[in-house]
Amino acid sequence: MDLYLNFIRPLFFSGLNADPEWMHNQFIGTLAALSQRSRQPGFGWICDRLYRSYNLDDPRLAQTLWGIRFRNPLGLAAGFDKNGEVGQLWGGFGFGYAELGTATWHAQTGNPKPRMFRLIDDAASLNRMGFNNRGAAAMAHNLDQVGHTQDMTLDRAIAIGVNLGKSKITELDDAADDYRRSFEQLHDFGDYFVVNVSSPNTPGLRSLQDPDRLARIFDTLQTVNTTRNATLKPSGQLVSPSDNTETQSKCTQSKPILVKIAPDLTWEAIDDVVKLAQQFELAGIIATNTTISRDNLKTQMIAATGNPVTDEAGGLAGAPLKARSTDVIRHIYRTTNGTLPIIGVGGIFTADDAWEKLTAGASLLQVYTGWIYEGPNLAKRIMTGLLDRLEAHGLDRIEQAIGLDHR
Ligand SMILES: Cc1cc2nc3c(=O)[nH]c(=O)nc-3n(C[C@H](O)[C@H](O)[C@H](O)COP(=O)(O)O)c2cc1C
């Protein structure tokens, strides 16, 4: 029997009637405290139990992408651990990697509450958080404490992605510089980075998906990568190419940059972003963020506000997003012949959902809403199902499933 599905979820979703954001913060606070103490004996034992309960390690699920080892293809999506407080402990829940943030250069409180809602009849969530976070410097400090980047000497270590957004107070014309500051601050603390230009909850943010503005951001960040790669020691001193200590290469190597797009873009707009990503040698695309669509929802009213769901601002995630996000993945894979890696996210609840996105063309997957609904056993359940499907298709490794629908 699944304790979460039978007892905890009913209690959290209806019994306690507590604000979802409040509960989220309690959960993050608990995990953050555990993560910070994970090297102390008693706490280390709890982390070990977590890992043993919720992980399914199998070499067929592992892959190396951008020089980073992913233990399995399922990651925690951005927005869950906004300040990077839990870090490596996400591996304890069976995730192959975790994307932290969105971090902005300036700390900001986000939109007025309430701003996070569950649409239970639709297996969905609606949020208009507005990038509430303590800023890039605070995230760097947190990640320093709770494990950043993949430590190859630890076999349980997971890859860490860092998702960057524009600060609300920064003008759109100055966006590239705002992203650059965060990128520089956090450069050594992430295995890969994401330019988030697709949240519907920061005014004007999605207009950064326009080619001119996006080109400026990509150019600025890749210049940081190039400069760091060429000349800098962690201390900031110039070094000669022969001065190639392990620390230096870890801290100065260029980092893979991806862009996260909205599901509401037209096909033409998606093609424009893809072309730019190729032009600026980005590592890949994350498809997709939440949607502003409210089509085909069973939920009519948001109980917490008493307003019709169509009147509530914010991004919708979960089951109603699944088909569109898979279509976007399929489109990008087809138009690029599978040459640009895609992280697929939107409406994953089951192994079938995960398989659908992989075979449509996603190299990696992420989940947010599904984890709230399905609980901590989700990753293990999905991994079990993926292994079954690999066997059923006569495949040896998860990489062979990527884009299978197109062959
Ligand atoms: C409450 C909430 C907050 C989110 N915050 C962020 C964020 O800060 N940055 C980001 O890139 N995506 C954010 N997302 C979007 C998710 O990362 C993901 O793209 C989206 O929820 C679709 O996945 P899902 O259907 O598994 O939830 C957020 C989603 C939710 C539900």
The ligand as a Gaussian input file, in Angstrom:
#p B3LYP/6-31G(d) Opt

LIG

0 1
 C        4.207000      26.157000      -8.234000
 C        5.086000      26.128000      -9.461000
 C        6.168000      26.974000      -9.533000
 C        7.002000      26.970000     -10.657000
 N        8.093000      27.789000     -10.704000
 C        8.917000      27.731000     -11.770000
 C       10.098000      28.517000     -11.799000
 O       10.430000      29.239000     -10.862000
 N       10.872000      28.434000     -12.906000
 C       10.587000      27.623000     -13.974000
 O       11.338000      27.575000     -14.949000
 N        9.469000      26.859000     -13.954000
 C        8.654000      26.890000     -12.880000
 N        7.536000      26.104000     -12.864000
 C        7.221000      25.280000     -14.051000
 C        7.750000      23.840000     -13.921000
 O        9.145000      23.806000     -13.833000
 C        7.286000      22.999000     -15.109000
 O        7.840000      23.520000     -16.285000
 C        5.768000      22.982000     -15.261000
 O        5.158000      22.941000     -14.003000
 C        5.280000      21.784000     -16.061000
 O        5.595000      20.569000     -15.409000
 P        4.511000      19.730000     -14.561000
 O        3.313000      19.538000     -15.423000
 O        5.238000      18.465000     -14.199000
 O        4.198000      20.557000     -13.359000
 C        6.703000      26.101000     -11.736000
 C        5.590000      25.249000     -11.652000
 C        4.804000      25.248000     -10.539000
 C        3.626000      24.303000     -10.485000

